[in-house]
Amino acid sequence: MSSKTRDINTIRKMGLEALLEKLGPVDMVEFMQQFDSDYGNYTKERYAWLDNISIETIIKQAKTKKG
């Protein structure tokens, strides 16, 4: 390995090539999806929709999907 400094685009290209070589195209995409940066605030949004649903509704929906 070289200790030569490389720009970020070169490093990204080399990394993608290494992933493709070792994992193949399908597994490379699955691996990369782990690092997809979503947007928003999941915790805040989760509370917003959970606060508007009753436990009775949740039970009813669970029974509907179960049977």
NORFENPE-V626610 format. One record per residue. N is the residue number from 0. RES is the residue in three letters. SS is DSSP state (helix for helix, strand for strand, loop for the rest). PHI is phi in radians with two decimals (999 if undefined). PSI is psi in whole degrees, -180 to 180 (NA if undefined). Layout:
N_RES_SS_PHI_PSI + N_RES_SS_PHI_PSI
//
This chain:
0_MET_loop_999_145 + 1_SER_loop_-1.65_145 + 2_SER_loop_-1.65_7 + 3_LYS_loop_-1.12_136 + 4_THR_loop_-1.30_133 + 5_ARG_loop_-2.13_154 + 6_ASP_loop_-1.36_161 + 7_ILE_helix_-1.06_-34 + 8_ASN_helix_-1.16_-38 + 9_THR_helix_-1.16_-43 + 10_ILE_helix_-1.10_-44 + 11_ARG_helix_-1.07_-45 + 12_LYS_helix_-1.09_-44 + 13_MET_helix_-1.13_-39 + 14_GLY_helix_-1.12_-44 + 15_LEU_helix_-1.13_-40 + 16_GLU_helix_-1.10_-41 + 17_ALA_helix_-1.13_-44 + 18_LEU_helix_-1.08_-45 + 19_LEU_helix_-1.07_-43 + 20_GLU_helix_-1.13_-44 + 21_LYS_helix_-1.43_-36 + 22_LEU_helix_-1.83_-24 + 23_GLY_helix_1.48_166 + 24_PRO_helix_-1.12_-41 + 25_VAL_helix_-1.20_-51 + 26_ASP_helix_-1.16_-31 + 27_MET_helix_-1.08_-45 + 28_VAL_helix_-1.12_-44 + 29_GLU_helix_-1.07_-41 + 30_PHE_helix_-1.10_-45 + 31_MET_helix_-1.19_-29 + 32_GLN_helix_-1.15_-20 + 33_GLN_loop_-1.12_-24 + 34_PHE_loop_-1.88_12 + 35_ASP_loop_-1.15_126 + 36_SER_loop_-1.61_111 + 37_ASP_loop_-1.34_177 + 38_TYR_loop_-2.11_166 + 39_GLY_loop_1.59_-176 + 40_ASN_loop_-2.15_98 + 41_TYR_helix_-1.00_-45 + 42_THR_helix_-1.08_-47 + 43_LYS_helix_-1.10_-45 + 44_GLU_helix_-1.16_-38 + 45_ARG_helix_-1.08_-47 + 46_TYR_helix_-1.10_-36 + 47_ALA_helix_-1.07_-43 + 48_TRP_helix_-1.50_-26 + 49_LEU_helix_-1.29_-32 + 50_ASP_loop_-1.18_-18 + 51_ASN_loop_-1.74_12 + 52_ILE_loop_-2.26_136 + 53_SER_loop_-1.55_161 + 54_ILE_helix_-1.11_-33 + 55_GLU_helix_-1.11_-41 + 56_THR_helix_-1.13_-42 + 57_ILE_helix_-1.07_-46 + 58_ILE_helix_-1.09_-44 + 59_LYS_helix_-1.06_-45 + 60_GLN_helix_-1.14_-39 + 61_ALA_helix_-1.13_-42 + 62_LYS_helix_-1.16_-38 + 63_THR_helix_-1.11_-43 + 64_LYS_helix_-1.29_-29 + 65_LYS_helix_-1.21_-43 + 66_GLY_loop_-1.85_NA
//
